[in-house]
């Protein structure tokens, strides 16, 4: 597998302890830090977490039991968090200027849960959070390279054997990650009601697992689009190795350039990178490609209500990303009179998936540290652990929306086929 060069996050590694954590900063500076941080934490719902300086000096103490501590190495990190809570905290954590004592995911879960309880309008500085950067054709390629072209071998260390980088589907608690990802591929396939000989278009195909599964198991032909050069190269090689190159065509191109007609249109994990300004364009692409009897599925991280993306995730991990609310997803469908057939929220499945990824990432942290540096490892631990905590706290969601053209009455009458693999029951049978 090709190894790409390191892509630093622009966050410096931590240096030696600054004098102020040893108590040498003026008392008035520490008093101001206590007051500002206390006000910030109060507006964030007063989570059951202690905030302290590395010297042990307490900046904020919750009422009742604490689930862990947020430790600041210097007052500068405090000022950064007060000014820009999401970006300041993420950068400081990646740089080692902030650490979490206790279970990372558990502490972050309680921070998110408390913040969400006070409502969007009362969160600190929410009005100052930046919008996601626009995803023009040029920007979109750079945004995808930033995250997905870090190197296939890097992702292979902690994803499942099929390299599925989206939410798994756990039909029972004892499932392995590998089993749950296969279950997700099949869950999506059944929702699309695939049959041999159908033509499928996939927008944003990752490393090709879904396209190959649909071709291998359901006998369909797939045209799969992606703008990540490393992912496309991997997918093409795998298709050839598995004897599926005649059934799956992997195309390195943007979803806006999709042509041709199809019986099913599917996008799993791409919508977050589209941007609301481009939703009418995406809807037009689907309307142009999907035959009258066809079905489409969008699978995306989302929000319970429209709000700004997490500033640190958008800046450091997923540039240009924006998780939409269900109401915003309708901007893709309503202008083209699509009919919604099914909506499902899999957020707890994603919380578990991310825990699995974090454990596997931790097992290979030394390799990532040698290749990318300590700040990269800390940033990715915060990303994986923080997203798991956010799904658990319901501050982010995972939506699957199935839809079709308004005149299509050949859709299944029940969900039975999704869970048993049986033939869908159609309108004509009633």
N, C-alpha and C positions, 0 to 999 in steps of 0.2 A: 504493500500500500504506500502511496505517495506521502511523504512527510513535508508539511509546509513550514515556512518560517514562523517564528514566534510573533504573535500579534499582541503587544503589551496593551494593557488597559489604560495606561496613562496615569496610574496611581503609584506613587513612590512606596517602596518598602519602608517599614518603620526603622528609625534610627534608635540611638540610645535614649533612655528616659529623659524627658525634658525636666529642667529644674523645678517647674511648678508642681509636678506630681510628688516631689519630696517635701512639699510644704514651703518652698522658698518663694513662691509667687506671693504678691501682696494679698493680705486678707481681704481687702475690698474687692479684688479681682475674683477671688473664690466666692465671696458673698454674692457678687453679681451673677456668677455662673450658677450658683444654687438657686437664685431667684428666677433667672430666665429659664433654666431647665425645669424647675418646678412648675412654672406657668405652662411650658410646653407640654409636660407630661400630664398636667391637669386637663388641658384641652384635648389630649389624646386618650382620655378615658380613664386615667389613673390605673394603669396595669399593675398587676401584682409582681412587680420586678423592681429590684433596687438599682439605683444609679450611683456609682461611686468613682472617685479618683483612684489611681493605682496605689496611692499612699494609704488608702483605706478610708479617707475622708468621705463621709456620706453626703451626696448631693440631693438624693430623693429616696424616701423610704415609703413603701406602700402601707396601708392599713391592713393588718392581718398577715397571713403567710405569704412569703415570697417564693416564687418558683425559680428564681435565678437572679444573676446580677449582670448589669452592663457596666463594664469598667473602662474609664477613659484614661489614656496614658498622659494626656496633657489637656490644658484648658483650651488650646486651639481647636481640638477635636470637638469640645463642647460648643464653642462658638459656631463651628461649621454645621453641627446638627441643629442648632437653634435657628440659624439662617435658612438652611435648606434641609429639612428633616430627612427626606429620602436620599437625596444625593449625598448630603454630608455624612449621614450614617454609613451608607454603602461604601463610599470612598475611604472613610476612616477605618472601617472594619477591614477592607481589603489591604490597607496600608499597615495594619497592625496597631493603629492608634486607638482602636476600640476592640475590646474582646468581650465575649459572653462566657460567664461562668455558669455552668449548668448545661442541661440538654439544649443544644442550639435550636432544634425545631420546636421544642416545648416553649422556650422563652419567646421565640418569634410568634408562635401561635397566640400566646396571651397578649403580646403587643398588638397584633393585628385585630384580635377579638375586641380588645378594649377600644381601640381607635374606631373600629366600625360601629361600636355601640353608640357613639356620640353623634353619628350622622355626618354626612359629607360636608355640610355647610359649616360645621364647627371644628373641623380638623385644622390643625395649624398650617397656615400658609398654603392651603389648598388652591386658592385663587392664583398663586404665583407659580404653580407647577407648569412647565412647558408642555405644549402639544407635541405629539410625535412628529418627527421630521417627515416631510412629504416623500412618497414613494414614486417618484418619476421613474421612467425606464432606466435612466442612468443611476439614480440614487438606489433603486431597488437592488441592482446588481452589487453595488458596493456594500449595502446593508447585509445582504445574504453572505457575501464573502467574509465579512467581519466575523460572523458566527459559525457558518456551516462549513467553511473551508479551512478550519483549523487543522484538519488532517483526519482522514478516515481512521487511521490507527488510534488516534486519541479517543474518538467516540467508541471504537470497538472495545476499548478497555472496560467500559461500564454500561453499554447498552446490551440488549439481548443479542442472540446469534444472528437474527435477521436485520439488525440495525434499525429497529423501529424507534423513532424519536418523538413519539406522541403517546397519549394516554393509553395505558393497557386496560383490559376489561376482565375483572376478577369475578368469575361466576361462582367460585367457592373460596374460602379463606386460605386453603392449603396450596393454592396455585402458585407455581413458580412464575417469575417474570416472563420467561420464554413461553409458557403455556398461556399466560394472560394476554400476551401480545398476539398470539395466534387467534385467541378467542376474539380479540378486538377486530382483527382483519376479517374474520368470519361474520362478526356482528354487523360490520359495515356492509359486507357483501350481501347479507340477507336483507338488510334494509333496502338495498338497491334492487332486490328481486332479480338477481342475475340469472341468465339462462344461456346455454351453449350457443355460440354464434353471434351474441350481442357485441356491439361496438361500444367501448367505454373510453371516455376522456378523463384523465386525472390531472388536476392542476396543482403543482407543488408536490412532487412524488417522493421527496426525500431520497433514501438509498434504494427505493424500488420495491420494498416489501409488499405493499398492498397490490400494486400492479401485477407482480409475479404471482401472488396468492390468487387473485381473481382469475388470471389466465390458467394457472395450474389446476385449481380446484373447480372452477366454474366454466371453463372452456370458452372464455370470452377473448376478444381481441382488444388490446389497450394501447392508446397513445398517451404517454405520460410526459408532462412538461415540468421542467425545473431549470433554474438559472445558476445553480451551484455546479461548477465544473467538476469538483471532486465527487460529489454525489452522483452525477450523471455517469461519470467514468466507472464508478463502482457498480452502478446498476446495470450498465451495458455489459460489463464483464460477467456479472452474475447471471444475467439472462442467457448469455452465450453458454456459460458453464452448465446451466440447468436445462439447456435445450429448448428455451422459450423465446429465442430471438425472433422467431417468425410470428409469435403471438403478441409480443410486447415491443413497442417502439419507444425508446427513451429519447426525448427531444430537448436539447438545451435551448430553451427559449422562454420568454415571458408569457404569462397567461393571457396578456392582452393580444398576443399574436396567434392564439389558437384558431384553427380553421377546421372545416369539415363538419360532418354531422355525427351524432352519437345517440345510442339508446340509454346511456346512463352517464351522468357527469358527477364527479366526486372530487372533493378537496378536503384533505385531512391535515390540519395544522398550517395552512397557508394564509387563511383569512386574517390572522393577526398581523400579517406583514403587508396587507393590501392598503389599509388606510381608508377612512370613511370618504374622503374626497373621490376615491376611485370605485366606490361601491356601485354607482350607476354603470360604470364601464364593465365591471365584473358581471353584473346582472345582464347586460347586453350580450356579453360573450356567451353566457349560458343559454339565453333565449335564442341566440343565433344557432347554437350547436345542437341543442337538445330537441330530438324529434318529439312529435305531439304525444306519443305514448310513453315517452321516456320519464325517468325519475332522476332526481339530483339530490346530493347530500353534501352539506357543509358541516365540517367538524372544526370547532374553534374554541380556544380559551376566550372567556368573555367576562362580563361584569353584570351584576344585578341591576345596575343603573348606569347611565353614561357618566363617566368621570375621566379625568386626566390619567394617562398611564403613569406607572411608577417611574419617577424621574431617573433613578439610578439604573433600573433595568433597561430603560429606553436608551440611556446614554452609554452604558458600559457593556451590556450583554446583548440586547436585541434592538439595535438602532432602527428607528422607523416603525416600531411595533405599536399596535393599539388594540387591546382586547375590547370588542364591542358588546353593548347590551343587546338583548333580544330585539328591542325596539329599533336599534340601529341596523341590525341584520335585515329587518324588513325593508330598509332602503334599497337592498339588493333585489328583493322579490316583488314588492308592490308595484313599481313602475311597469313591470312586465306581466302583471296579472297572474303570477305564479300562485298556486294553491298549496298551502302548508299541509302536509300529510301527517307528520310526526315530529315531536320535539322531545328530546331527552337530555337530562343533565347528569354528567358522569364525574362531577367534581371530586367525590370521595375516591373514585377509582384513580384519579390523577394524583391525589394526595399520597396514596399508597405506592403508585408507580415512582413518584419522585423520591420517596424514602428508599426504595430499592436502588434507584440510580445513585443516590447519595452514598449508600453503603458500598456500592461497587466503586464509585469514584474514590472514596476514602481508601479503599484497598489498593488503589494505584496512584495515590497522591504523590508518592516519591518520584514516579516517572514524570508526572505533570510538573512537579516542582523543578526538576532538573531541566526540563524543556522550556518552561514558560516563566518560572520564578515563583516566589512565595506569594506575592500579591495576587497572581492569577489563581492559585489554589484557594486562597482565602475568599476571593471573589466568587469563584464557582461553588464553593461550599455554601456561601450565603445565598447564591442564586437557587441552587437545588433545594437546600433546606428551607429557605424563605418561601419558595413557591409551594412546597408541600404544606407548610404552615398556613399559607394564605388560602389554599384550597380547603383545608380543614376548617379554617375560620369563616369560610364562605365569602371572603372579600374578592375572590375570583372564582369563576365558574368554568365548566366545560360543556359546551352545547353541541348537540348533534341535531341539525334541522334537515328534515326530508321534505321535498316539495316536487311539484310537477305542473304541467300546463293545466289550465282550468277545465278543459274539455276531456281530460283523461279520466275515464271511469273504470279503467282496468286495474286500479290500485287494489291492494289487499284490503279486505273488510275487517280483519283482526290483526293482532300482533303475534299470533300463534307461531307463524313460520319463523319469526326472529329467534325464538327460543328452542324450537324443536327441529328446525330444518325441513319441516313438511312443506308441501305445496301450498302457496297462498290461496285463500278463499277469495273468489272474485265476485263482483256484483251480479254477473249473469247467473251465478249458481243460487241466487236467492229468489 
